[in-house]
Amino acid sequence: MVDREIGDVEDPMATVLATLGLLLMFVAVISLVMGLASLGLGGHVFGVVSCVIAVVSFVGSLACFLTDGKRLAAAEAGLPFPSMLRNP
């Protein structure tokens, strides 16, 4: 068996945040298209609800990506040496 270093193991929380952010972005795009199409066809209630869902999911995806970026920056800032020297 090969011993793995701690740096080789991926952070599961970073994977969850990135996947959730991507999923929310897909939901935002799909609901925005459906909302605009519905508004164009005269379905005002469904169109407004779909556009609100699009905005909420877009803001949620940005929050996921921002949280993931802050976690990465905090992990990098705590090291006394450059990241290129961690895994030779």
Legacy VTK file of the C-alpha trace (Angstrom):
# vtk DataFile Version 3.0
C-alpha trace
ASCII
DATASET POLYDATA
POINTS 88 float
0.000 0.000 0.000
1.086 3.533 -0.664
0.980 6.018 2.177
-0.830 9.180 1.236
0.168 12.521 2.584
-2.405 14.755 4.164
-2.077 17.237 1.290
-3.244 14.643 -1.228
-6.621 14.163 0.448
-9.326 16.452 -0.889
-11.405 18.477 1.508
-14.963 17.074 1.353
-16.490 20.381 2.482
-14.872 22.202 -0.438
-16.328 19.623 -2.807
-19.777 19.991 -1.252
-19.679 23.791 -1.483
-18.500 23.780 -5.095
-21.084 21.191 -6.141
-23.902 22.997 -4.348
-22.868 26.304 -5.902
-22.855 24.771 -9.374
-26.239 23.126 -8.822
-27.733 26.406 -7.620
-26.312 28.167 -10.675
-28.027 25.644 -12.972
-31.295 26.169 -11.093
-30.906 29.934 -11.470
-30.365 29.758 -15.227
-33.231 27.334 -15.839
-35.706 29.223 -13.665
-34.720 32.560 -15.209
-35.357 31.210 -18.704
-38.678 29.718 -17.615
-39.667 32.928 -15.838
-38.847 35.180 -18.784
-40.660 32.860 -21.184
-43.666 32.784 -18.891
-43.693 36.571 -18.568
-43.531 36.842 -22.344
-46.517 34.526 -22.732
-48.626 36.332 -20.146
-48.221 34.108 -17.082
-47.345 36.838 -14.642
-47.587 34.925 -11.365
-45.496 31.955 -12.522
-43.044 34.298 -14.222
-42.478 36.393 -11.125
-42.142 33.325 -8.888
-39.636 31.765 -11.296
-37.594 34.960 -11.476
-37.551 35.234 -7.676
-36.344 31.625 -7.454
-33.658 32.478 -10.014
-32.420 35.443 -7.994
-32.417 33.522 -4.706
-30.558 30.548 -6.166
-28.042 32.853 -7.895
-27.303 34.635 -4.615
-27.037 31.240 -2.895
-24.530 30.016 -5.473
-22.446 33.164 -5.033
-22.518 32.618 -1.265
-21.297 29.027 -1.726
-18.444 30.117 -3.986
-17.523 32.989 -1.659
-17.475 30.699 1.379
-15.335 28.173 -0.468
-12.902 30.894 -1.526
-12.625 32.287 1.997
-11.928 28.818 3.401
-9.163 28.309 0.833
-7.651 31.729 1.530
-7.708 31.089 5.281
-5.995 27.727 4.821
-3.307 29.272 2.622
-2.733 32.232 4.959
-1.999 30.006 7.940
1.032 28.389 6.339
4.484 29.846 6.998
5.806 28.798 3.574
4.558 29.036 -0.026
2.105 26.431 -1.239
4.452 25.303 -4.008
6.821 23.922 -1.355
4.208 21.790 0.406
4.098 18.864 -2.022
7.451 18.505 -3.776
LINES 1 89
88 0 1 2 3 4 5 6 7 8 9 10 11 12 13 14 15 16 17 18 19 20 21 22 23 24 25 26 27 28 29 30 31 32 33 34 35 36 37 38 39 40 41 42 43 44 45 46 47 48 49 50 51 52 53 54 55 56 57 58 59 60 61 62 63 64 65 66 67 68 69 70 71 72 73 74 75 76 77 78 79 80 81 82 83 84 85 86 87
